[in-house]
Amino acid sequence: MGHPEKWPTPLAIVSEGARNRQASLITCLNPAARRAGLHPGLSTARAMARCPHLHLLPPNPEGEQLITAKLIELAQTLSPDLELTAPDTIILARRGTRISALPAEHLHLAPAHPVPLPLVFASAKTPDLAHLLACTSRQFPHAREVATPSSSCSSLPLHDLLHTFSHHFDPPSLLRDLHHTLALWGLETIGEFISLPRADLLERLSPPAALLHDIATGTRHRLLTLYRPPKKYRQHLDLDFAIETLDQLLLLLRNFLHTLCSRLRAYQRVPASLGVTLYFDNSTTHQSDLRIPEPTTDVEPLLRIIHTHLEALTAPAPVIALTLEATPTRPLRAQTDLFQKHLRDPNQFAHTLNQLTALLGADNLGTPQPHNTHRPDQFTLLPPESLFGLQRQSQDPRQPDSKLRRKAPPQPAPAIPCSIPLRRLRPPVEVAVLSSPFHEPEALRDGPYPGPLEAISGPFRLNGHWWQHDTRWQIEEWDVLLHSGPLARLSRTPPHQWHLQGYY
């Protein structure tokens, strides 16, 4: 990964922990090194003798973890049943899919590594045979599909079979002895090996030799050891280069969401909220907890919620690190009442509310809740999250059939006579009024409609909290017909403060 310019030349990764070249072994090769006659398991000295232009690279654990994560992410889009056989090999249980139908032939890593890594696909009737064909097919430039396992393996080198399934030999000296014995017998290909009787191999060599014979012939069937992602719903990344645009940040967050959603789906969970933390270049941070109206593992609605939040954010400096954490919860399972109205798409509705919040401000959006008072225009805006509280209430475990009961139809509210609706001005417009000695308005001196009043009705006196000196209030309201204007409501707060409350 760190040497893309050397990819066309022979490359090999040596085992870590060896003190000298004689003790180190080749663990991984690129196609150019395989074409030079090298194979995993060779000592470094023998590999350099066969290929003098071989470049030896130390192990890169961080790069290997990135490749493994990308492979798992690609495999989970094809099938939920997969086995992580090796850090670079995944076996899928998928029926009716041909190699040509798979999505890509290259694995694209992070933008810092523009050179894509080639992907190799192999298909077989048993998991072990598919693993063998995929490992041995890496010397070929493109993917291959194998329909007849016995004939396809006959020309493959025998040391590939031994190295691929070396984990079956404990201690490792059994593998060296078996390899030495088969070399003395003159066996070089898998076809020559499987032509030997299985019973004789079991009697003269060892049970692992018979096991390799079963793998090569395709007679060994086993269940997959299903991969289960870790129960860690947190992704963090320290950037090599600071990010200054929203598109680059959303691309990284999309990759985080793919990983987190795949982990949540593996344990039948959904995210209840997403925590986004941005670390800026000026040593400041931004933390936000985004609640999901209807928990889902679909990446697009989750990314839309994050996008709407970040659009309203003004970053003080470029982003140098970011963290995305999901709070897991159980998916919502409820029987929808046929006589109750529900939101068709709660996540889309929440997206609209977030856009209105960014446009109008968080204090100007919500559900109005009137106060317990007769004072006009007194209410509190409940946050928009309260709209989704009823949809996520859990059922009472003591009443398992409560959701199946039909609720009694609501009683119709008594008819209340309603006057002409009033469109209030918030805040009210303060005006200067010419009034009589009895405080009856006669004309407006300023405001949007100055002039004499055509007609008046009132006053309508309201007061409250008269027993408390600091909170008591008193208002006189008048319905007036403005000069060359609409019907309006005028209010007076003693002694001489007038306001235009709104228009009818």
RODO-2510 file (C-alpha; in nm, 4 decimals, decimal comma):
residues 504
     n   res          X          Y          Z
     1     m     0,0000     0,0000     0,0000
     2     g     0,2798     0,2406     0,0781
     3     h     0,4757     0,1654    -0,2439
     4     p     0,2340     0,1934    -0,5387
     5     e     0,5166     0,2723    -0,7809
     6     k     0,6819    -0,0657    -0,7092
     7     w     0,3719    -0,2751    -0,7798
     8     p     0,4808    -0,3841    -1,1348
     9     t     0,8103    -0,5192    -0,9912
    10     p     0,8446    -0,8363    -0,7784
    11     l     0,7447    -0,7609    -0,4188
    12     a     0,7372    -0,9821    -0,1119
    13     i     0,6441    -0,9335     0,2523
    14     v     0,8694    -1,1062     0,5029
    15     s     0,7692    -1,2424     0,8411
    16     e     0,8244    -1,0110     1,1344
    17     g     1,0358    -1,1002     1,4336
    18     a     1,3215    -1,2602     1,2379
    19     r     1,6677    -1,1318     1,3301
    20     n     1,8436    -1,2146     1,0047
    21     r     1,7632    -1,2899     0,6431
    22     q     1,8277    -1,6620     0,6858
    23     a     1,5510    -1,6982     0,9481
    24     s     1,2861    -1,4808     0,7790
    25     l     1,0254    -1,6338     0,5497
    26     i     0,8167    -1,5032     0,2628
    27     t     0,4539    -1,4592     0,3722
    28     c     0,2948    -1,2758     0,0765
    29     l     0,3820    -1,2126    -0,2879
    30     n     0,2463    -0,9982    -0,5681
    31     p     0,1716    -1,1452    -0,9157
    32     a     0,5101    -1,0326    -1,0546
    33     a     0,6938    -1,2275    -0,7831
    34     r     0,4802    -1,5380    -0,8433
    35     r     0,5620    -1,5265    -1,2142
    36     a     0,9289    -1,5293    -1,1143
    37     g     0,8815    -1,8761    -0,9567
    38     l     0,8449    -1,7721    -0,5925
    39     h     0,5842    -1,8980    -0,3500
    40     p     0,4993    -1,8269     0,0179
    41     g     0,7013    -2,0221     0,2709
    42     l     1,0391    -1,9764     0,1015
    43     s     1,3226    -1,8374     0,3060
    44     t     1,4351    -1,4879     0,2173
    45     a     1,7789    -1,6076     0,1085
    46     r     1,6366    -1,8639    -0,1362
    47     a     1,3881    -1,6104    -0,2701
    48     m     1,6646    -1,3552    -0,3374
    49     a     1,8718    -1,6260    -0,5089
    50     r     1,5860    -1,7093    -0,7463
    51     c     1,4850    -1,3455    -0,8069
    52     p     1,7659    -1,0934    -0,7468
    53     h     1,5346    -0,7986    -0,8256
    54     l     1,2928    -0,8913    -0,5464
    55     h     1,1965    -0,6061    -0,3136
    56     l     1,1455    -0,7123     0,0470
    57     l     0,8886    -0,5182     0,2484
    58     p     0,8197    -0,5307     0,6226
    59     p     0,4674    -0,6091     0,7458
    60     n     0,2217    -0,3198     0,7614
    61     p    -0,0448    -0,4066     1,0234
    62     e    -0,2429    -0,0848     0,9747
    63     g    -0,2578    -0,1335     0,5987
    64     e    -0,3599    -0,4968     0,6378
    65     q    -0,6431    -0,3985     0,8727
    66     l    -0,7646    -0,1418     0,6201
    67     i    -0,7651    -0,3997     0,3395
    68     t    -0,9497    -0,6509     0,5580
    69     a    -1,2119    -0,3921     0,6527
    70     k    -1,2665    -0,2993     0,2867
    71     l    -1,2996    -0,6642     0,1873
    72     i    -1,5553    -0,7273     0,4613
    73     e    -1,7515    -0,4182     0,3580
    74     l    -1,7617    -0,5395    -0,0045
    75     a    -1,8523    -0,8958     0,0955
    76     q    -2,1399    -0,7842     0,3196
    77     t    -2,3030    -0,6157     0,0206
    78     l    -2,3155    -0,9570    -0,1527
    79     s    -2,4165    -1,1939     0,1257
    80     p    -2,4726    -1,1783     0,5036
    81     d    -2,3205    -1,5271     0,5450
    82     l    -1,9444    -1,4952     0,5146
    83     e    -1,6308    -1,6379     0,6712
    84     l    -1,3094    -1,4457     0,7256
    85     t    -1,0798    -1,7346     0,6356
    86     a    -0,7632    -1,5230     0,6199
    87     p    -0,6946    -1,1501     0,6546
    88     d    -0,7092    -1,1238     0,2746
    89     t    -0,9535    -1,4059     0,1940
    90     i    -1,3301    -1,4203     0,2485
    91     i    -1,5639    -1,7093     0,1677
    92     l    -1,9269    -1,6290     0,0820
    93     a    -2,2291    -1,8577     0,0860
    94     r    -2,4207    -1,7285    -0,2154
    95     r    -2,6206    -1,9302    -0,4636
    96     g    -2,6968    -1,8475    -0,8231
    97     t    -2,4310    -1,5771    -0,8618
    98     r    -2,1647    -1,6000    -1,1280
    99     i    -1,8271    -1,4312    -1,1106
   100     s    -1,9178    -1,1998    -1,3984
   101     a    -2,2084    -1,0642    -1,1909
   102     l    -1,9851    -0,9470    -0,9062
   103     p    -1,9495    -0,5686    -0,8830
   104     a    -1,5783    -0,4927    -0,9205
   105     e    -1,2395    -0,6378    -1,0033
   106     h    -1,0391    -0,3874    -0,7987
   107     l    -1,0524    -0,2768    -0,4368
   108     h    -1,0359     0,1011    -0,3966
   109     l    -0,8866     0,2112    -0,0670
   110     a    -0,8609     0,5545     0,0888
   111     p    -0,7931     0,8614    -0,1304
   112     a    -0,4357     0,8616     0,0014
   113     h    -0,3809     0,5298    -0,1816
   114     p    -0,4957     0,5958    -0,5396
   115     v    -0,3688     0,2633    -0,6794
   116     p    -0,6506     0,0024    -0,6522
   117     l    -0,5667    -0,3502    -0,5450
   118     p    -0,6746    -0,6344    -0,7791
   119     l    -0,9498    -0,8664    -0,6605
   120     v    -0,9567    -1,2395    -0,7348
   121     f    -1,2812    -1,4389    -0,7344
   122     a    -1,3205    -1,8153    -0,7418
   123     s    -1,6294    -2,0340    -0,7230
   124     a    -1,6478    -2,3963    -0,6129
   125     k    -1,8871    -2,6386    -0,4510
   126     t    -1,6982    -2,6527    -0,1179
   127     p    -1,5574    -2,3692     0,0963
   128     d    -1,2049    -2,5166     0,1193
   129     l    -1,1818    -2,5699    -0,2545
   130     a    -1,2967    -2,2126    -0,3204
   131     h    -1,0297    -2,0924    -0,0763
   132     l    -0,7628    -2,2959    -0,2565
   133     l    -0,8647    -2,1738    -0,6017
   134     a    -0,8761    -1,8105    -0,4880
   135     c    -0,5286    -1,8299    -0,3326
   136     t    -0,3730    -2,0008    -0,6340
   137     s    -0,5547    -1,7751    -0,8832
   138     r    -0,3735    -1,4637    -0,7612
   139     q    -0,1062    -1,5217    -1,0202
   140     f    -0,3649    -1,4638    -1,2925
   141     p    -0,4636    -1,1065    -1,3868
   142     h    -0,8427    -1,1456    -1,3725
   143     a    -1,1068    -1,3346    -1,1830
   144     r    -1,1843    -1,6922    -1,2713
   145     e    -1,4754    -1,9261    -1,2127
   146     v    -1,4283    -2,2996    -1,1711
   147     a    -1,7081    -2,5473    -1,2348
   148     t    -1,5227    -2,8820    -1,2219
   149     p    -1,2967    -2,8801    -0,9139
   150     s    -1,1047    -3,2025    -0,9775
   151     s    -0,9903    -3,1099    -1,3257
   152     s    -0,9139    -2,7486    -1,2365
   153     c    -0,6817    -2,8404    -0,9483
   154     s    -0,4796    -3,0989    -1,1344
   155     s    -0,2330    -2,8494    -1,2796
   156     l    -0,1815    -2,6423    -0,9665
   157     p     0,1477    -2,6693    -0,7727
   158     l     0,1364    -2,8997    -0,4736
   159     h     0,3124    -2,6530    -0,2433
   160     d     0,0144    -2,4141    -0,2861
   161     l    -0,2145    -2,6790    -0,1362
   162     l     0,0229    -2,7357     0,1548
   163     h     0,0746    -2,3672     0,2257
   164     t    -0,2955    -2,2735     0,1996
   165     f    -0,3986    -2,5309     0,4596
   166     s    -0,0879    -2,5233     0,6754
   167     h    -0,3050    -2,4437     0,9801
   168     h    -0,4201    -2,8081     0,9812
   169     f    -0,0675    -2,9208     1,0755
   170     d     0,0191    -2,8997     1,4433
   171     p     0,3088    -2,8917     1,5135
   172     p     0,4389    -2,7217     1,1944
   173     s     0,7094    -2,9883     1,1651
   174     l     0,4418    -3,2247     1,0257
   175     l     0,4018    -2,9957     0,7256
   176     r     0,7755    -2,9924     0,6558
   177     d     0,7972    -3,3705     0,6853
   178     l     0,4980    -3,4209     0,4548
   179     h     0,6366    -3,1763     0,2000
   180     h     0,9744    -3,3481     0,2085
   181     t     0,8159    -3,6928     0,1694
   182     l     0,5997    -3,5907    -0,1242
   183     a     0,9021    -3,4265    -0,2905
   184     l     1,0985    -3,7521    -0,2532
   185     w     0,8081    -3,9325    -0,4209
   186     g     0,8378    -3,6926    -0,7140
   187     l     0,4965    -3,5314    -0,6695
   188     e     0,4837    -3,1732    -0,7953
   189     t     0,1194    -3,1035    -0,8847
   190     i    -0,2127    -3,1524    -0,7067
   191     g    -0,3273    -3,3847    -0,9858
   192     e    -0,0439    -3,6238    -0,9070
   193     f    -0,1282    -3,6059    -0,5380
   194     i    -0,5014    -3,6805    -0,5720
   195     s    -0,4262    -3,9748    -0,8015
   196     l    -0,2902    -4,1604    -0,4964
   197     p    -0,5365    -4,3786    -0,3047
   198     r    -0,6732    -4,1988    -0,0026
   199     a    -0,6593    -4,5090     0,2178
   200     d    -0,2870    -4,5541     0,1490
   201     l    -0,2187    -4,1873     0,2327
   202     l    -0,4023    -4,2243     0,5620
   203     e    -0,2116    -4,5435     0,6483
   204     r     0,1398    -4,4461     0,5385
   205     l     0,1513    -4,0712     0,6068
   206     s    -0,0915    -3,9030     0,8508
   207     p    -0,4569    -3,7975     0,8878
   208     p    -0,3741    -3,4419     0,7633
   209     a    -0,2552    -3,5936     0,4339
   210     a    -0,5927    -3,7652     0,3905
   211     l    -0,7628    -3,4363     0,4810
   212     l    -0,5706    -3,2546     0,2055
   213     h    -0,6745    -3,5303    -0,0358
   214     d    -1,0415    -3,4706     0,0551
   215     i    -1,0036    -3,0945     0,0112
   216     a    -0,8397    -3,1265    -0,3323
   217     t    -1,1005    -3,3708    -0,4598
   218     g    -1,3935    -3,1669    -0,3258
   219     t    -1,5306    -3,4443    -0,1035
   220     r    -1,4903    -3,2511     0,2236
   221     h    -1,7928    -3,0385     0,3085
   222     r    -1,7992    -2,8177     0,6133
   223     l    -2,0062    -2,5336     0,7532
   224     l    -1,8800    -2,1784     0,7370
   225     t    -1,7509    -2,0172     1,0533
   226     l    -1,9691    -1,7097     1,0169
   227     y    -1,8026    -1,3757     1,0680
   228     r    -1,9577    -1,1519     1,3295
   229     p    -1,8326    -0,7936     1,3455
   230     p    -1,7224    -0,6594     1,6843
   231     k    -1,9794    -0,4924     1,9062
   232     k    -1,8043    -0,1619     1,8695
   233     y    -2,0202     0,1062     1,7199
   234     r    -1,7573     0,3780     1,7058
   235     q    -1,5366     0,4903     1,4171
   236     h    -1,2465     0,7338     1,4528
   237     l    -0,9981     0,8629     1,1961
   238     d    -0,6979     1,0915     1,2322
   239     l    -0,6451     1,2593     0,8957
   240     d    -0,3058     1,2951     0,7315
   241     f    -0,4261     1,6093     0,5543
   242     a    -0,6822     1,8536     0,6908
   243     i    -1,0272     1,8653     0,5277
   244     e    -1,1721     2,2015     0,4270
   245     t    -1,4775     2,1039     0,2177
   246     l    -1,8063     1,9418     0,3168
   247     d    -1,7998     1,6903     0,0283
   248     q    -1,4752     1,5321     0,1494
   249     l    -1,6104     1,5107     0,5037
   250     l    -1,9351     1,3465     0,3866
   251     l    -1,7389     1,0881     0,1874
   252     l    -1,5582     0,9744     0,5024
   253     l    -1,8797     0,9769     0,7054
   254     r    -2,0494     0,7622     0,4410
   255     n    -1,7749     0,5003     0,4794
   256     f    -1,8184     0,5163     0,8581
   257     l    -2,1932     0,4638     0,8232
   258     h    -2,1465     0,1602     0,5973
   259     t    -1,9238    -0,0027     0,8601
   260     l    -2,1457     0,0835     1,1574
   261     c    -2,4678    -0,0239     0,9830
   262     s    -2,3176    -0,3587     0,8837
   263     r    -2,2183    -0,4211     1,2463
   264     l    -2,5628    -0,3230     1,3698
   265     r    -2,7366    -0,5494     1,1180
   266     a    -2,5225    -0,8436     1,2279
   267     y    -2,6698    -0,8154     1,5786
   268     q    -3,0239    -0,7135     1,4743
   269     r    -2,9835    -0,3602     1,6034
   270     v    -3,0512    -0,0135     1,4636
   271     p    -2,9029     0,3242     1,5611
   272     a    -3,1163     0,5326     1,7961
   273     s    -2,8821     0,8315     1,7665
   274     l    -2,5554     0,9286     1,6000
   275     g    -2,2799     1,1157     1,7781
   276     v    -2,0580     1,3240     1,5488
   277     t    -1,7363     1,4768     1,6828
   278     l    -1,5154     1,6994     1,4683
   279     y    -1,1631     1,7982     1,5732
   280     f    -1,0401     2,1239     1,4210
   281     d    -0,6930     2,2483     1,3463
   282     n    -0,7176     2,5250     1,6089
   283     s    -0,7497     2,2689     1,8946
   284     t    -1,1287     2,3085     1,9198
   285     t    -1,3940     2,0397     1,8839
   286     h    -1,7587     2,0201     1,7862
   287     q    -1,9846     1,7520     1,9329
   288     s    -2,3431     1,6851     1,8339
   289     d    -2,5915     1,4105     1,9167
   290     l    -2,8306     1,3553     1,6256
   291     r    -3,1453     1,1646     1,7144
   292     i    -3,2915     0,9322     1,4516
   293     p    -3,6723     0,9769     1,4255
   294     e    -3,7278     0,6206     1,3027
   295     p    -3,4200     0,3988     1,3621
   296     t    -3,2961     0,2351     1,0439
   297     t    -2,9771     0,0832     0,9027
   298     d    -3,0250     0,2442     0,5620
   299     v    -2,7210     0,4620     0,4982
   300     e    -2,8888     0,7288     0,2845
   301     p    -3,1402     0,8634     0,5430
   302     l    -2,8706     0,8640     0,8121
   303     l    -2,6267     1,0490     0,5871
   304     r    -2,8997     1,2999     0,4984
   305     i    -2,9509     1,3798     0,8678
   306     i    -2,5772     1,4371     0,9166
   307     h    -2,5573     1,6431     0,5960
   308     t    -2,8372     1,8752     0,7075
   309     h    -2,6684     1,9276     1,0441
   310     l    -2,3266     2,0016     0,8945
   311     e    -2,4678     2,2463     0,6385
   312     a    -2,5718     2,4780     0,9218
   313     l    -2,2304     2,4478     1,0926
   314     t    -1,9596     2,7098     1,0459
   315     a    -1,6214     2,5454     1,1014
   316     p    -1,3640     2,7684     1,2728
   317     a    -1,0729     2,5781     1,1133
   318     p    -1,0029     2,2751     0,8879
   319     v    -1,0963     1,9308     1,0228
   320     i    -0,8012     1,7113     1,1261
   321     a    -0,9929     1,4203     1,2859
   322     l    -1,3478     1,2953     1,3178
   323     t    -1,5455     1,0410     1,5187
   324     l    -1,8821     0,8814     1,4491
   325     e    -2,0539     0,6786     1,7220
   326     a    -2,3914     0,5032     1,7063
   327     t    -2,6139     0,4285     2,0047
   328     p    -2,7729     0,0875     1,9356
   329     t    -3,1337    -0,0016     2,0065
   330     r    -3,3804    -0,2688     1,9060
   331     p    -3,5723    -0,2164     1,5807
   332     l    -3,9270    -0,0921     1,6119
   333     r    -4,1831    -0,3723     1,5895
   334     a    -4,5398    -0,2500     1,6262
   335     q    -4,8711    -0,3166     1,4610
   336     t    -4,9931    -0,0040     1,2891
   337     d    -5,3419     0,0982     1,3932
   338     l    -5,5704     0,1212     1,0909
   339     f    -5,7566     0,4178     1,2400
   340     q    -5,4518     0,6169     1,3490
   341     k    -5,2532     0,8523     1,1286
   342     h    -4,8782     0,7977     1,1040
   343     l    -4,6031     0,9742     0,9199
   344     r    -4,5317     0,8081     0,5889
   345     d    -4,1581     0,8770     0,6131
   346     p    -4,0502     1,0036     0,9596
   347     n    -3,6865     1,0388     0,8525
   348     q    -3,7831     1,2606     0,5583
   349     f    -4,0050     1,4663     0,7884
   350     a    -3,7155     1,5048     1,0345
   351     h    -3,4940     1,6129     0,7453
   352     t    -3,7461     1,8878     0,6615
   353     l    -3,7560     1,9965     1,0266
   354     n    -3,3769     2,0141     1,0389
   355     q    -3,3734     2,2340     0,7305
   356     l    -3,6337     2,4662     0,8856
   357     t    -3,4323     2,4755     1,2085
   358     a    -3,1211     2,5793     1,0169
   359     l    -3,3220     2,8467     0,8324
   360     l    -3,5355     2,9878     1,1167
   361     g    -3,3402     2,8953     1,4280
   362     a    -3,3999     2,6286     1,6897
   363     d    -3,6099     2,8638     1,9081
   364     n    -3,8600     2,9383     1,6312
   365     l    -3,9635     2,5838     1,5407
   366     g    -4,1707     2,3355     1,7350
   367     t    -4,5178     2,2440     1,8543
   368     p    -4,6984     2,5289     2,0399
   369     q    -4,8132     2,4401     2,3904
   370     p    -5,0410     2,7078     2,5483
   371     h    -4,9787     2,8231     2,9029
   372     n    -5,2362     2,7937     3,1789
   373     t    -5,3316     3,1618     3,1618
   374     h    -5,5821     3,3992     2,9978
   375     r    -5,3036     3,6294     2,8798
   376     p    -5,3078     3,6443     2,4990
   377     d    -5,0364     3,4822     2,2885
   378     q    -4,8667     3,2970     2,5739
   379     f    -4,7285     2,9582     2,4707
   380     t    -4,4131     2,7476     2,4652
   381     l    -4,2627     2,5780     2,1598
   382     l    -4,1926     2,2139     2,2298
   383     p    -3,8917     2,0746     2,0416
   384     p    -3,9663     1,8842     1,7183
   385     e    -3,8334     1,5609     1,8745
   386     s    -4,1531     1,5367     2,0761
   387     l    -4,3414     1,4496     1,7569
   388     f    -4,1791     1,1075     1,7495
   389     g    -4,2189     1,0150     2,1137
   390     l    -4,5428     0,8250     2,0688
   391     q    -4,4098     0,6098     1,7853
   392     r    -4,1240     0,4674     1,9918
   393     q    -4,3064     0,3793     2,3141
   394     s    -4,2540     0,0163     2,4080
   395     q    -4,5436    -0,2114     2,4809
   396     d    -4,6249    -0,3032     2,8383
   397     p    -4,4887    -0,6584     2,8953
   398     r    -4,7765    -0,7323     3,1296
   399     q    -5,0198    -0,6738     2,8433
   400     p    -4,8824    -0,8671     2,5443
   401     d    -5,2018    -0,8293     2,3442
   402     s    -5,2473    -0,4583     2,4121
   403     k    -5,1522    -0,3630     2,0588
   404     l    -5,4263    -0,5882     1,9212
   405     r    -5,7057    -0,4147     2,1094
   406     r    -5,9148    -0,1661     1,9238
   407     k    -5,9271     0,1662     2,0970
   408     a    -6,2594     0,3299     2,1663
   409     p    -6,3434     0,5942     1,9054
   410     p    -6,2792     0,9445     2,0394
   411     q    -6,5829     1,1469     2,1362
   412     p    -6,6415     1,4486     1,9108
   413     a    -6,5473     1,7768     2,0751
   414     p    -6,8299     2,0213     2,1386
   415     a    -6,8696     2,2846     1,8712
   416     i    -6,7156     2,6161     1,9771
   417     p    -6,8167     2,9291     1,7885
   418     c    -6,5100     3,0721     1,6209
   419     s    -6,4659     3,4342     1,5199
   420     i    -6,2632     3,5678     1,2316
   421     p    -5,9077     3,4301     1,2611
   422     l    -5,6447     3,6746     1,3798
   423     r    -5,2994     3,6852     1,2218
   424     r    -5,0770     3,8006     1,5061
   425     l    -4,7653     4,0078     1,4697
   426     r    -4,4672     3,8718     1,6613
   427     p    -4,3435     4,0906     1,8140
   428     p    -4,6343     4,3377     1,8256
   429     v    -4,5784     4,6749     1,6573
   430     e    -4,5643     4,9677     1,9005
   431     v    -4,7697     5,2639     1,7730
   432     a    -4,8604     5,6133     1,8910
   433     v    -5,2380     5,6540     1,9393
   434     l    -5,4498     5,9642     1,9814
   435     s    -5,7114     5,8743     2,2460
   436     s    -5,9975     6,0344     2,4343
   437     p    -5,9912     6,1130     2,8083
   438     f    -6,1532     5,7722     2,8618
   439     h    -5,8626     5,6029     2,6767
   440     e    -6,0678     5,5217     2,3685
   441     p    -5,8502     5,5142     2,0527
   442     e    -5,9459     5,7740     1,7882
   443     a    -5,6551     5,7820     1,5414
   444     l    -5,3091     5,6366     1,4736
   445     r    -5,0259     5,8883     1,4609
   446     d    -4,7742     5,6469     1,3054
   447     g    -4,7422     5,2845     1,2060
   448     p    -4,8339     5,1140     0,8785
   449     y    -5,1827     5,2769     0,8550
   450     p    -5,1767     5,6263     1,0121
   451     g    -5,5004     5,8207     1,0234
   452     p    -5,8371     5,8253     1,1948
   453     l    -6,0062     5,5011     1,2898
   454     e    -6,3215     5,4211     1,0926
   455     a    -6,4822     5,2061     1,3656
   456     i    -6,3926     5,0692     1,7089
   457     s    -6,5254     4,7912     1,9325
   458     g    -6,4225     4,7495     2,2930
   459     p    -6,2576     4,7602     2,5312
   460     f    -6,2073     4,3958     2,6252
   461     r    -6,0266     4,4034     2,9585
   462     l    -5,7995     4,1164     3,0667
   463     n    -5,5823     4,0867     3,3774
   464     g    -5,4114     3,8227     3,5827
   465     h    -5,1712     3,7496     3,8686
   466     w    -5,3088     4,0541     4,0499
   467     w    -5,2005     3,9026     4,3808
   468     q    -4,8305     3,9140     4,2816
   469     h    -4,6680     4,2500     4,2454
   470     d    -4,3874     4,1436     4,0105
   471     t    -4,5909     3,9241     3,7683
   472     r    -4,9341     4,0867     3,7533
   473     w    -5,0531     4,2116     3,4156
   474     q    -5,3422     4,4108     3,2667
   475     i    -5,4393     4,4611     2,8997
   476     e    -5,7215     4,6392     2,7183
   477     e    -5,7936     4,5179     2,3652
   478     w    -5,9853     4,6957     2,0870
   479     d    -6,1041     4,5758     1,7509
   480     v    -6,0596     4,8691     1,5131
   481     l    -6,1117     4,9393     1,1429
   482     l    -5,8008     5,1210     1,0252
   483     h    -5,8065     5,4173     0,7925
   484     s    -5,7790     5,2776     0,4363
   485     g    -5,6716     4,9473     0,5889
   486     p    -5,7899     4,6144     0,7257
   487     l    -5,9634     4,5208     1,0461
   488     a    -5,7036     4,5020     1,3239
   489     r    -5,6600     4,4451     1,6949
   490     l    -5,5189     4,7248     1,9098
   491     s    -5,4098     4,6813     2,2727
   492     r    -5,3240     4,9200     2,5542
   493     t    -5,1042     4,8383     2,8497
   494     p    -5,1625     5,0963     3,1236
   495     p    -5,0872     5,3709     3,1447
   496     h    -5,0150     5,4808     2,7823
   497     q    -4,8435     5,1970     2,5895
   498     w    -5,0236     5,0970     2,2686
   499     h    -4,9458     4,8019     2,0382
   500     l    -5,0855     4,6761     1,7092
   501     q    -5,1350     4,3048     1,7834
   502     g    -5,2382     4,1792     1,4393
   503     y    -5,4822     4,1810     1,1507
   504     y    -5,8048     3,9904     1,0919
***
